[in-house]
Every structure is written in C-alpha cells, then in structure tokens.
C-alpha cells in the first residue's frame, strides 16, 4: 500500500469514528411492506440467494474510548414485529486507469504526467494539488494555502463540497444531500461527508465521500471510496430474539460515548441499558479485492444509566442481521 493510500484509509477511519461519536447515520426501521420488496424474479426470490453463506459483516470490536462493559440490559422492543427479510447489495469497484486519472486532473486544473505506480494505482500532481487513483480510492490533496476568511457554515460547506465534486467529475449519482461531520476552529477545517441514498443506515467506512475544506470553502483534501451499489437479492434475517441474546449476554459491540469518571480505574463501565428501538442498518462484508457486499445488521438503540445513577446517555448495540453470515470480523 502506498503512503498516500494509507493516509487516505487512516483519514476515513478517523472521520468514521467521529461520525459515530456524533450520532452516525440515520438507520431506518423497515416498514412491513418494505421488508419484502417486489423482485423481478417473483415471490420466491428470497430463496435464490447470492451464496450459501455471505462473508461475515465488518463490525467494530472495541469501544472507541477503550472501555469494557458490565451492563444489565433489557428491551421494550416488540421483537416479533421485526422484518424477516432485507436486501443485500453487491459492491463493484471501478478499475483504475491512467486515462481516468488524467481526466480528473484536467477537471481540477492539475497538469503533468500521470505516473503508473504499479498494482493498478496512478498519481499525478503539480503546485495545484495531487491526485491518487486506485480501484477503491480517489484521493486529492493540496498544500496550497487557503485565502483568508472564515470557515463556511454547514449549509455553505456542503454546497462548496458538492460543487467541487461536480467540477472534478467525482460526485456519485446516488449520493445523498451530505452533512458536516467534523468542524475544528482551531485547525480551521470542516469535513463534509456524502453517503448513498440507498441503503440507509450505513455504519461502514464506505461507500463514502469525504471533503475537507478550509476558510472560504477552499478544498484541501478529498477521499472518494464509492463502488457501484447494486441490489443483489433478498436474504432472510436471523431471528431478532437470537440477536437480542447477543446483546443481553454482552457479546455485541456498543456505541456509547461517556464523559470521564463513569468508568472505574480499570476502564469498566457498569450500569443499566434499556433498548427501546431496533433498526436495520448496513455494513460491508467481504475482503477488498474479492466479492464485497453491503449486508444488513440489527441496531438496537436506547439509554444507558450508570450504576451510581445520574444522567443517562444514548447507547447503540450492533449485531449481525443475516441468518447465514459468519461471526463479526475483528
């Protein structure tokens, strides 16, 4: 992996952690008529699945604050009403090429010769910026200094990011309206993210577009990881009661941001968690370079109250949703 590619992946995961800390996406509870969408293959489409077993879902395995949890977990969710099927999506990456790299550079006013870095990766750059292109990443960054001014507000930052991506020819047709996921007055940077319109409730690092802006909306960096997203098939979801048992027994990943002083000296958090909602979200499955999918997961949401009482905090628990998928990746 090149240094540029490594930096891009590191940025994506750093921003993803911030994204989860700020609330993540907007997982959607599927209505009953959405749980079994009509298929071209007819009513038995759910019996014709992609494979005997999907790859295990990519789920976090540790709390971002490094805590471990000893919780008394209960739920008020009607588990019998949870949808029994959900769509699985196939991800197909676009092959990188020198011509594509040159076209993006021309759109952004970057000149020079395209360098073939080997293994299907290319780059090009001048004083206006540098571009790195592989099958699963397009990254732009510049060392140019933004003109003076203030950081744009959220609405303007999203507009600037969208216009820049359109100019570069890098705005996916299936991208949503975008959102600001990070802002720092100290470093004078604001980060805008675009996610797919479908599926909603994405917690994975990609498909995603990240645009980092400085004062005046000047784009200093952008990372685009966006394969084509195709509805592949319906899959049977695992029994919601079985998924709940993973949470009740402490086997699920917990998204819980806490202030200092809640955990004990060993980093253990104790208290009560009451889950009042269940959503169908999506994450990636499958290794890069092979067959990759977006697969459904269960997201249980509720409130956590520390053992010594006081203020309660939002808590989410993620568990695999597909009946024949393997254990979460660690």
C-alpha positions in Angstrom: 0.0 0.0 0.0 1.3 3.4 -0.9 1.8 6.1 1.7 -0.9 8.2 0.1 -3.3 5.3 0.2 -2.5 4.6 3.8 -3.1 8.2 4.8 -6.5 8.1 3.0 -7.6 5.0 4.8 -6.5 6.4 8.1 -8.4 9.6 7.5 -11.5 7.6 6.6 -11.5 5.6 9.8 -10.7 8.7 11.9 -13.6 10.5 10.5 -15.8 7.4 10.8 -15.1 7.3 14.5 -16.0 11.0 14.7 -19.1 10.2 12.7 -20.2 7.5 15.1 -19.4 9.7 18.0 -21.7 12.5 16.6 -24.5 10.1 16.0 -23.7 8.1 12.9 -26.2 7.7 10.1 -30.0 7.6 10.2 -30.8 3.9 10.4 -34.4 3.2 9.3 -36.9 0.8 10.7 -38.2 -1.0 7.7 -42.0 -0.9 7.4 -43.7 -4.2 6.8 -44.3 -3.5 3.1 -40.6 -2.5 2.7 -39.3 -5.7 4.3 -40.2 -7.8 1.3 -39.8 -5.7 -1.8 -41.1 -6.9 -5.1 -38.4 -8.6 -7.2 -38.1 -9.3 -10.9 -37.8 -13.0 -10.1 -41.1 -13.2 -8.4 -42.3 -14.1 -4.9 -39.7 -16.8 -4.4 -36.7 -14.5 -5.0 -35.7 -14.8 -1.3 -34.9 -18.5 -1.9 -32.4 -17.7 -4.6 -29.5 -16.2 -2.6 -26.1 -14.9 -3.6 -24.2 -17.7 -1.9 -24.7 -20.4 0.7 -23.0 -18.1 3.2 -22.2 -14.4 3.0 -18.9 -13.1 4.3 -19.1 -12.0 8.0 -20.1 -8.4 8.5 -17.5 -5.8 9.3 -18.4 -4.6 12.7 -16.3 -2.7 15.3 -15.0 -4.9 18.1 -14.0 -2.4 20.8 -15.3 0.8 22.2 -13.6 3.9 20.8 -12.8 5.1 24.4 -11.3 1.7 25.3 -14.0 0.8 27.9 -15.4 -2.6 28.7 -18.9 -3.0 29.9 -20.8 -4.9 32.5 -24.4 -4.0 31.9 -27.8 -5.1 32.9 -29.6 -4.9 29.5 -33.3 -5.0 28.9 -35.5 -4.2 25.9 -39.0 -2.9 25.3 -38.9 -3.7 21.6 -41.5 -6.0 20.1 -39.0 -8.4 18.6 -41.8 -10.4 16.9 -42.6 -7.4 14.7 -39.1 -7.1 13.2 -38.9 -7.7 9.4 -37.8 -11.2 8.4 -36.0 -10.2 5.1 -33.8 -7.5 3.8 -31.9 -6.7 0.7 -28.2 -7.5 0.3 -26.2 -5.2 -2.1 -23.3 -6.1 -4.2 -20.3 -3.7 -4.4 -18.4 -3.5 -7.7 -15.3 -1.3 -7.9 -14.2 0.6 -11.0 -10.9 -0.3 -12.4 -8.3 2.5 -12.2 -6.6 3.8 -15.3 -4.2 6.4 -16.5 -6.9 8.0 -18.7 -9.3 8.3 -15.7 -6.6 9.9 -13.6 -5.7 12.4 -16.3 -9.4 13.3 -16.8 -9.9 14.0 -13.1 -6.6 16.1 -13.1 -7.8 18.1 -16.2 -11.1 18.8 -14.5 -9.2 20.3 -11.5 -6.6 22.2 -13.5 -3.8 19.9 -12.5 -1.2 19.3 -15.2 1.8 17.0 -15.6 2.4 13.4 -16.5 0.4 10.5 -15.0 2.6 8.1 -13.0 1.9 4.4 -13.1 2.6 3.3 -9.5 2.0 -0.4 -10.2 -0.7 -2.7 -9.0 -3.4 -0.7 -10.7 -2.6 2.6 -9.0 -1.8 6.0 -10.6 -1.0 9.5 -9.5 -0.4 13.0 -10.9 0.3 16.3 -9.3 1.6 19.9 -9.6 1.5 23.0 -7.4 -2.3 23.0 -7.6 -2.6 19.6 -5.9 -2.0 15.9 -6.2 -4.4 13.0 -7.2 -4.0 9.4 -6.3 -6.3 6.8 -8.0 -6.7 3.1 -7.4 -9.7 0.7 -7.9 -11.1 1.6 -4.4 -9.9 5.1 -3.8 -9.7 8.5 -5.4 -7.8 11.0 -3.2 -7.0 14.6 -3.8 -4.9 16.8 -1.5 -3.2 20.2 -1.8 -0.5 22.0 0.1 -1.8 25.4 -1.2 -2.8 27.8 1.4 -6.5 28.8 1.5 -7.2 32.5 1.2 -8.2 34.4 4.3 -11.7 34.3 5.7 -13.9 32.3 8.0 -14.9 28.6 7.8 -18.1 28.3 5.9 -21.3 27.4 7.8 -22.7 23.9 7.4 -25.0 24.6 4.5 -22.4 26.5 2.6 -19.7 23.9 3.3 -22.0 21.2 1.8 -22.7 23.3 -1.2 -19.0 24.0 -1.8 -18.2 20.3 -1.4 -20.9 19.3 -3.9 -19.8 21.9 -6.5 -16.2 20.8 -6.2 -17.0 17.2 -6.7 -19.2 18.0 -9.7 -16.3 20.0 -11.2 -13.9 17.1 -10.6 -16.4 14.6 -12.1 -16.4 12.7 -8.8 -19.9 13.3 -7.4 -21.8 9.9 -7.4 -25.3 10.0 -8.9 -26.6 8.0 -5.9 -25.1 10.4 -3.2 -27.4 11.9 -0.6 -27.6 15.6 0.3 -24.5 15.5 2.5 -23.7 16.5 6.1 -21.0 18.2 8.1 -19.4 15.5 10.4 -16.5 17.4 11.9 -15.5 21.0 12.4 -12.4 22.5 14.1 -12.0 26.2 14.6 -8.5 25.5 16.0 -7.2 23.9 12.7 -9.7 25.8 10.5 -11.1 22.7 8.9 -14.6 21.4 8.3 -15.3 17.9 6.9 -18.3 17.1 4.7 -19.5 13.6 4.1 -21.8 12.2 1.4 -23.3 8.7 1.8 -25.5 6.6 -0.5 -29.2 7.3 -0.8 -29.7 3.5 -0.7 -29.2 1.7 1.6 -29.7 4.0 4.5 -28.3 3.3 8.0 -24.8 2.7 6.7 -22.2 2.4 9.5 -19.3 1.2 7.3 -16.3 3.4 6.2 -17.6 3.2 2.6 -19.2 3.8 0.2 -18.4 7.4 1.3 -17.1 10.7 0.0 -15.2 13.0 2.4 -14.3 16.6 1.5 -12.2 18.7 3.9 -12.4 22.4 3.5 -10.5 25.4 4.9 -11.5 29.1 5.1 -13.8 30.2 2.4 -14.7 26.7 1.5 -11.3 26.0 -0.1 -11.0 22.3 -0.6 -7.7 21.0 0.8 -8.4 17.2 0.7 -11.0 14.8 -0.6 -11.3 11.0 -0.4 -13.8 9.1 -2.6 -14.4 5.4 -1.9 -17.5 4.7 -3.9 -18.1 1.4 -5.8 -21.3 0.8 -7.8 -24.0 -0.4 -5.5 -26.4 -3.0 -6.9 -29.4 -4.6 -5.3 -28.4 -8.3 -5.4 -31.0 -10.3 -3.6 -33.2 -10.7 -0.6 -31.9 -12.5 2.4 -33.6 -14.0 5.4 -32.8 -12.2 8.6 -31.8 -14.1 11.7 -34.4 -14.3 14.5 -34.4 -11.0 16.4 -34.6 -12.8 19.7 -31.4 -14.6 18.9 -29.8 -11.2 18.1 -31.1 -9.8 21.3 -29.4 -12.6 23.3 -26.0 -11.5 22.0 -26.7 -8.0 23.5 -28.1 -9.3 26.7 -25.1 -11.6 27.2 -22.6 -8.8 26.5 -21.4 -10.1 23.1 -22.4 -7.1 20.9 -20.4 -4.0 20.0 -21.6 -1.0 22.0 -21.6 2.6 20.6 -21.6 4.5 23.8 -19.8 7.8 24.3 -19.2 8.7 28.0 -17.6 11.6 29.9 -14.7 10.9 32.2 -15.4 9.5 35.6 -18.1 7.0 34.5 -15.7 4.1 34.1 -13.7 2.7 37.1 -9.9 2.7 37.3 -9.8 -0.4 35.1 -11.9 1.1 32.4 -15.0 -1.0 33.3 -18.4 0.6 32.9 -21.3 -0.7 34.9 -25.0 0.2 34.8 -28.4 -0.4 33.2 -29.1 -0.3 29.5 -32.7 -0.1 28.2 -33.2 -0.6 24.5 -36.4 0.9 23.0 -35.8 0.7 19.3 -34.5 -1.7 16.7 -33.4 -0.6 13.2 -32.0 -2.3 10.1 -28.6 -0.8 9.2 -25.9 -1.8 6.8 -22.2 -2.6 6.9 -19.6 -4.0 4.5 -18.8 -7.7 4.2 -16.0 -9.4 2.2 -12.3 -8.7 1.7 -11.1 -5.9 -0.6 -10.2 -7.4 -4.0 -12.8 -10.1 -3.7 -16.6 -10.2 -3.6 -17.9 -7.5 -1.4 -21.4 -6.7 -0.2 -23.4 -4.3 2.0 -25.2 -6.6 4.4 -28.0 -5.8 7.0 -27.3 -5.6 10.7 -29.5 -5.0 13.7 -29.0 -1.8 15.5 -30.6 -1.7 19.0 -30.9 1.9 20.4 -31.8 3.1 23.9 -30.5 4.8 27.0 -27.7 3.8 29.5 -27.8 4.8 33.1 -24.6 4.4 35.2 -24.7 2.2 38.2 -24.4 5.2 40.6 -27.3 7.0 38.9 -27.2 10.4 37.4 -27.6 11.4 33.8 -28.4 8.8 31.2 -26.7 8.5 27.8 -27.6 7.3 24.4 -26.5 3.7 23.6 -26.5 1.6 20.5 -25.6 -2.1 20.0 -24.7 -3.6 16.6 -25.2 -7.3 15.8 -25.2 -9.3 12.6 -28.6 -9.4 10.9 -28.2 -12.1 8.2 -29.1 -15.6 9.2 -26.2 -17.4 7.4 -23.4 -14.9 7.8 -20.4 -15.7 10.0 -19.2 -14.1 13.1 -18.2 -10.4 13.1 -14.7 -9.6 11.9 -12.2 -8.5 14.4 
